[in-house]
Amino acid sequence: MRSAADLKKEIESRLKAYLKRDKTGIRHELLTIFVNTKSLSIARTHELLAAKFSVSIQSVASMVGTIASKIGILRIKKDKDNATAIYELKDQYADLVRRMVGAV
């Protein structure tokens, strides 16, 4: 079993690789939005990104899904009554993401 420090290093490595492939700045902006707002739906995230970038809601959903599943820094909350998923930045990674976004 991996220690918390090992897991954090792995997350940092994944995040660096993800941001390194950011040619337009949209990934940087997406992570900045999550650092500043903590929890968002795909629709709200799209609204915020569409103000600066020409992006489809499907592209936003794909980016958020990648960050949640492959990088592992977002948690998904979904109420039984509401079909809308809310994505939240995990507290233990907030400082790491803030530092990484500021460094890029």
ChimeraX commands (.cxc) that place a marker at each C-alpha (Angstrom):
marker #1 position 0.00,0.00,0.00 radius 0.5
marker #1 position 1.24,3.47,-0.89 radius 0.5
marker #1 position 1.78,6.12,1.72 radius 0.5
marker #1 position 0.04,9.48,1.54 radius 0.5
marker #1 position 3.32,11.12,0.53 radius 0.5
marker #1 position 3.84,8.64,-2.32 radius 0.5
marker #1 position 0.30,9.21,-3.54 radius 0.5
marker #1 position 0.75,12.97,-3.44 radius 0.5
marker #1 position 3.96,12.67,-5.48 radius 0.5
marker #1 position 2.13,10.53,-8.04 radius 0.5
marker #1 position -0.70,13.08,-8.26 radius 0.5
marker #1 position 1.84,15.87,-8.68 radius 0.5
marker #1 position 3.54,13.96,-11.49 radius 0.5
marker #1 position 0.23,13.38,-13.28 radius 0.5
marker #1 position -0.73,17.02,-12.86 radius 0.5
marker #1 position 2.60,18.23,-14.26 radius 0.5
marker #1 position 2.20,15.99,-17.31 radius 0.5
marker #1 position -1.37,17.20,-17.82 radius 0.5
marker #1 position -0.38,20.88,-17.65 radius 0.5
marker #1 position 2.69,20.34,-19.82 radius 0.5
marker #1 position 0.39,19.38,-22.72 radius 0.5
marker #1 position -1.63,22.59,-22.33 radius 0.5
marker #1 position -1.00,24.56,-25.53 radius 0.5
marker #1 position -3.85,27.09,-25.23 radius 0.5
marker #1 position -4.02,27.71,-21.48 radius 0.5
marker #1 position -7.45,26.16,-21.11 radius 0.5
marker #1 position -6.31,23.42,-18.72 radius 0.5
marker #1 position -4.56,26.00,-16.59 radius 0.5
marker #1 position -7.72,28.09,-16.53 radius 0.5
marker #1 position -9.90,25.08,-15.70 radius 0.5
marker #1 position -7.76,24.19,-12.70 radius 0.5
marker #1 position -7.70,27.83,-11.61 radius 0.5
marker #1 position -11.49,27.85,-11.68 radius 0.5
marker #1 position -11.61,24.77,-9.45 radius 0.5
marker #1 position -9.09,26.27,-7.02 radius 0.5
marker #1 position -11.15,29.46,-6.75 radius 0.5
marker #1 position -14.65,27.99,-6.68 radius 0.5
marker #1 position -14.11,24.53,-5.18 radius 0.5
marker #1 position -17.28,22.91,-6.61 radius 0.5
marker #1 position -18.97,23.21,-10.00 radius 0.5
marker #1 position -21.25,21.45,-12.43 radius 0.5
marker #1 position -20.16,20.80,-16.01 radius 0.5
marker #1 position -22.62,23.43,-17.26 radius 0.5
marker #1 position -21.28,26.12,-14.90 radius 0.5
marker #1 position -17.69,25.18,-15.73 radius 0.5
marker #1 position -18.51,25.51,-19.43 radius 0.5
marker #1 position -20.01,28.97,-18.85 radius 0.5
marker #1 position -16.85,30.14,-17.11 radius 0.5
marker #1 position -14.48,28.68,-19.72 radius 0.5
marker #1 position -16.58,29.86,-22.68 radius 0.5
marker #1 position -16.04,33.44,-21.54 radius 0.5
marker #1 position -12.34,33.11,-22.50 radius 0.5
marker #1 position -12.14,30.14,-24.87 radius 0.5
marker #1 position -14.09,28.70,-27.78 radius 0.5
marker #1 position -14.97,25.35,-26.23 radius 0.5
marker #1 position -17.88,22.92,-26.40 radius 0.5
marker #1 position -19.64,21.53,-23.37 radius 0.5
marker #1 position -18.49,18.04,-24.45 radius 0.5
marker #1 position -14.85,19.19,-24.37 radius 0.5
marker #1 position -15.31,20.62,-20.90 radius 0.5
marker #1 position -16.96,17.40,-19.72 radius 0.5
marker #1 position -14.05,15.42,-21.13 radius 0.5
marker #1 position -11.44,17.59,-19.43 radius 0.5
marker #1 position -13.24,17.49,-16.08 radius 0.5
marker #1 position -13.68,13.72,-16.40 radius 0.5
marker #1 position -9.98,13.27,-17.10 radius 0.5
marker #1 position -9.04,15.36,-14.09 radius 0.5
marker #1 position -11.44,13.41,-11.88 radius 0.5
marker #1 position -10.57,9.91,-13.05 radius 0.5
marker #1 position -6.98,9.91,-14.30 radius 0.5
marker #1 position -5.42,12.60,-12.15 radius 0.5
marker #1 position -7.67,11.97,-9.16 radius 0.5
marker #1 position -7.96,15.43,-7.64 radius 0.5
marker #1 position -11.73,15.89,-8.00 radius 0.5
marker #1 position -14.57,14.16,-6.19 radius 0.5
marker #1 position -17.99,13.74,-7.73 radius 0.5
marker #1 position -21.16,14.41,-5.77 radius 0.5
marker #1 position -24.51,13.42,-7.15 radius 0.5
marker #1 position -27.80,13.68,-5.29 radius 0.5
marker #1 position -30.49,11.07,-5.76 radius 0.5
marker #1 position -33.02,13.73,-6.67 radius 0.5
marker #1 position -30.75,15.71,-8.96 radius 0.5
marker #1 position -29.19,14.20,-12.08 radius 0.5
marker #1 position -26.51,16.92,-12.22 radius 0.5
marker #1 position -23.09,15.88,-11.00 radius 0.5
marker #1 position -21.11,18.39,-8.97 radius 0.5
marker #1 position -17.32,18.19,-9.11 radius 0.5
marker #1 position -15.27,19.34,-6.14 radius 0.5
marker #1 position -11.55,19.78,-5.69 radius 0.5
marker #1 position -10.37,17.41,-2.95 radius 0.5
marker #1 position -9.15,19.37,0.07 radius 0.5
marker #1 position -5.90,17.44,0.38 radius 0.5
marker #1 position -4.87,18.53,-3.14 radius 0.5
marker #1 position -6.00,22.18,-3.07 radius 0.5
marker #1 position -2.57,23.55,-2.08 radius 0.5
marker #1 position -0.79,21.33,-4.61 radius 0.5
marker #1 position -3.07,22.46,-7.43 radius 0.5
marker #1 position -2.79,26.10,-6.36 radius 0.5
marker #1 position 1.01,25.83,-6.42 radius 0.5
marker #1 position 1.05,23.99,-9.77 radius 0.5
marker #1 position -1.29,26.47,-11.43 radius 0.5
marker #1 position 0.76,29.37,-10.13 radius 0.5
marker #1 position 3.96,27.75,-11.39 radius 0.5
marker #1 position 2.75,27.22,-14.97 radius 0.5
marker link #1:1,2 radius 0.2
marker link #1:2,3 radius 0.2
marker link #1:3,4 radius 0.2
marker link #1:4,5 radius 0.2
marker link #1:5,6 radius 0.2
marker link #1:6,7 radius 0.2
marker link #1:7,8 radius 0.2
marker link #1:8,9 radius 0.2
marker link #1:9,10 radius 0.2
marker link #1:10,11 radius 0.2
marker link #1:11,12 radius 0.2
marker link #1:12,13 radius 0.2
marker link #1:13,14 radius 0.2
marker link #1:14,15 radius 0.2
marker link #1:15,16 radius 0.2
marker link #1:16,17 radius 0.2
marker link #1:17,18 radius 0.2
marker link #1:18,19 radius 0.2
marker link #1:19,20 radius 0.2
marker link #1:20,21 radius 0.2
marker link #1:21,22 radius 0.2
marker link #1:22,23 radius 0.2
marker link #1:23,24 radius 0.2
marker link #1:24,25 radius 0.2
marker link #1:25,26 radius 0.2
marker link #1:26,27 radius 0.2
marker link #1:27,28 radius 0.2
marker link #1:28,29 radius 0.2
marker link #1:29,30 radius 0.2
marker link #1:30,31 radius 0.2
marker link #1:31,32 radius 0.2
marker link #1:32,33 radius 0.2
marker link #1:33,34 radius 0.2
marker link #1:34,35 radius 0.2
marker link #1:35,36 radius 0.2
marker link #1:36,37 radius 0.2
marker link #1:37,38 radius 0.2
marker link #1:38,39 radius 0.2
marker link #1:39,40 radius 0.2
marker link #1:40,41 radius 0.2
marker link #1:41,42 radius 0.2
marker link #1:42,43 radius 0.2
marker link #1:43,44 radius 0.2
marker link #1:44,45 radius 0.2
marker link #1:45,46 radius 0.2
marker link #1:46,47 radius 0.2
marker link #1:47,48 radius 0.2
marker link #1:48,49 radius 0.2
marker link #1:49,50 radius 0.2
marker link #1:50,51 radius 0.2
marker link #1:51,52 radius 0.2
marker link #1:52,53 radius 0.2
marker link #1:53,54 radius 0.2
marker link #1:54,55 radius 0.2
marker link #1:55,56 radius 0.2
marker link #1:56,57 radius 0.2
marker link #1:57,58 radius 0.2
marker link #1:58,59 radius 0.2
marker link #1:59,60 radius 0.2
marker link #1:60,61 radius 0.2
marker link #1:61,62 radius 0.2
marker link #1:62,63 radius 0.2
marker link #1:63,64 radius 0.2
marker link #1:64,65 radius 0.2
marker link #1:65,66 radius 0.2
marker link #1:66,67 radius 0.2
marker link #1:67,68 radius 0.2
marker link #1:68,69 radius 0.2
marker link #1:69,70 radius 0.2
marker link #1:70,71 radius 0.2
marker link #1:71,72 radius 0.2
marker link #1:72,73 radius 0.2
marker link #1:73,74 radius 0.2
marker link #1:74,75 radius 0.2
marker link #1:75,76 radius 0.2
marker link #1:76,77 radius 0.2
marker link #1:77,78 radius 0.2
marker link #1:78,79 radius 0.2
marker link #1:79,80 radius 0.2
marker link #1:80,81 radius 0.2
marker link #1:81,82 radius 0.2
marker link #1:82,83 radius 0.2
marker link #1:83,84 radius 0.2
marker link #1:84,85 radius 0.2
marker link #1:85,86 radius 0.2
marker link #1:86,87 radius 0.2
marker link #1:87,88 radius 0.2
marker link #1:88,89 radius 0.2
marker link #1:89,90 radius 0.2
marker link #1:90,91 radius 0.2
marker link #1:91,92 radius 0.2
marker link #1:92,93 radius 0.2
marker link #1:93,94 radius 0.2
marker link #1:94,95 radius 0.2
marker link #1:95,96 radius 0.2
marker link #1:96,97 radius 0.2
marker link #1:97,98 radius 0.2
marker link #1:98,99 radius 0.2
marker link #1:99,100 radius 0.2
marker link #1:100,101 radius 0.2
marker link #1:101,102 radius 0.2
marker link #1:102,103 radius 0.2
marker link #1:103,104 radius 0.2
view
